[in-house]
Amino acid sequence: MARVCDICGKRTQVGSMVERRGITKKKGGIGLRITSRVKRKFKPNIQKVRVLTQDGKTATRMKVCTRCIKAGKIFKR
């Protein structure tokens, strides 16, 4: 079961957590040094929602992100 929004196509993205140590040059140090990078995931907030179809009579379940729900891109039943 993929974590993908059926409306906008938003899905899991990857990024990094960057650890730094030292004092910035602005504060009188020799600058920040990167000590490690660790991969992480950014997961969208996907909800299973009953959504009215185009004809407005039948309802189907869809996986929709909360941003699409708040924006009013779907009609909940």
C-alpha positions in Angstrom: 0.0 0.0 0.0 1.8 3.1 -1.2 1.7 6.4 0.7 0.6 8.5 -2.2 -2.2 11.1 -2.4 -4.7 10.3 -5.1 -5.5 13.9 -5.8 -2.1 15.7 -6.0 0.3 12.8 -6.2 2.3 13.8 -3.0 4.5 11.0 -1.8 7.3 10.1 0.5 10.5 12.2 0.0 14.0 11.7 1.2 16.4 14.2 2.8 19.2 14.5 5.3 19.7 15.4 8.9 22.9 17.4 9.1 24.9 17.5 12.4 27.2 20.5 12.9 29.6 21.5 15.6 31.7 24.6 16.3 31.0 28.3 16.7 30.0 30.4 13.7 32.4 33.0 12.4 29.8 35.7 13.2 30.1 34.8 16.9 33.9 34.7 16.8 34.6 31.1 16.1 36.3 29.4 13.1 33.1 28.3 11.5 30.7 25.4 11.6 31.9 21.9 10.6 29.6 19.2 9.4 30.2 16.0 11.4 27.6 13.6 9.9 24.8 13.3 7.5 22.0 10.8 8.1 19.2 10.0 5.7 15.6 10.6 6.7 12.1 10.4 5.2 9.5 13.1 5.0 6.1 11.3 4.9 2.9 13.1 3.9 -0.1 13.0 6.2 -2.3 10.6 4.1 -5.9 9.8 5.3 -8.4 7.3 3.9 -11.5 9.3 3.2 -14.9 8.5 1.7 -15.2 10.9 -1.2 -18.2 11.6 -3.4 -17.6 10.9 -7.1 -18.3 13.3 -10.0 -21.9 12.3 -10.3 -22.4 13.1 -6.6 -24.4 9.9 -5.9 -21.8 7.2 -5.1 -18.9 7.4 -2.6 -15.5 5.7 -2.9 -12.6 5.5 -0.5 -9.5 7.5 -1.5 -6.1 8.2 0.1 -5.9 11.9 0.3 -3.3 14.2 2.0 -4.6 16.6 4.6 -3.5 19.6 2.5 -6.0 18.6 -0.2 -8.7 18.0 2.4 -8.2 21.5 3.9 -8.1 23.1 0.4 -11.5 21.7 -0.4 -10.4 19.7 -3.4 -12.7 16.8 -2.4 -16.2 16.5 -1.2 -16.4 14.3 1.9 -19.5 12.2 2.5 
